Amino acid sequence: MDKIITTSELERRSTGELAALFCRVAQDAAQHAPGTRERRNAIVSLDNICRALAAHKPPSF
């Protein structure tokens, strides 16, 4: 992954779009060796996607 996907880029995406993006980025991360810039960027992007997905979930009581 050449660039990090930022939280601002994810704000307007639906849950389905975020889930699909998560799968694509996870597959991309798996294609790169540990410690490479591409893999680090993918992992940071995955973290941002997880945060965006969590923000879409309704609170549980």
RONU-879337 format. One line per field, with one value per residue (C-alpha): residue number from 0; residue in one letter; x, y, z. Coordinates in pm, whole numbers. Example, Ala and Ser with C-alpha at 12.3 -4.5 7.8 and 13.67 -1.06 7.14 Angstrom:
<sites>
nr <- 0, 1
rest <- a, s
east <- 1230, 1367
north <- -450, -106
up <- 780, 714
</sites>
This chain:
<sites>
nr <- 0, 1, 2, 3, 4, 5, 6, 7, 8, 9, 10, 11, 12, 13, 14, 15, 16, 17, 18, 19, 20, 21, 22, 23, 24, 25, 26, 27, 28, 29, 30, 31, 32, 33, 34, 35, 36, 37, 38, 39, 40, 41, 42, 43, 44, 45, 46, 47, 48, 49, 50, 51, 52, 53, 54, 55, 56, 57, 58, 59, 60
rest <- m, d, k, i, i, t, t, s, e, l, e, r, r, s, t, g, e, l, a, a, l, f, c, r, v, a, q, d, a, a, q, h, a, p, g, t, r, e, r, r, n, a, i, v, s, l, d, n, i, c, r, a, l, a, a, h, k, p, p, s, f
east <- 0, 154, -36, -220, -598, -691, -992, -1117, -1121, -1334, -1592, -1846, -1823, -2095, -2038, -2042, -1786, -1563, -1587, -1496, -1208, -1085, -1070, -880, -628, -578, -504, -263, -86, -42, 138, 421, 699, 694, 872, 824, 676, 387, 292, 322, 98, -156, -159, -212, -489, -651, -647, -816, -1077, -1147, -1201, -1440, -1632, -1657, -1798, -2078, -2194, -2482, -2406, -2500, -2670
north <- 0, 324, 557, 548, 569, 847, 873, 1172, 959, 700, 928, 919, 548, 300, -1, -227, -13, -11, -389, -442, -197, -376, -704, -548, -376, -691, -888, -617, -627, -1003, -954, -754, -867, -765, -437, -295, 51, -94, -336, -69, 163, -116, -193, 172, 189, -124, 38, 348, 132, -52, 278, 392, 64, 98, 448, 305, 58, 166, 174, -141, -123
up <- 0, -112, 118, 447, 429, 669, 896, 701, 385, 564, 725, 443, 365, 454, 676, 370, 192, 500, 535, 170, 198, 511, 318, 27, 254, 463, 147, 37, 375, 341, 8, 165, 393, 759, 824, 475, 428, 230, 506, 778, 576, 530, 903, 994, 733, 881, 1223, 1080, 906, 1232, 1409, 1136, 1158, 1535, 1495, 1277, 1542, 1762, 2134, 2326, 2660
</sites>
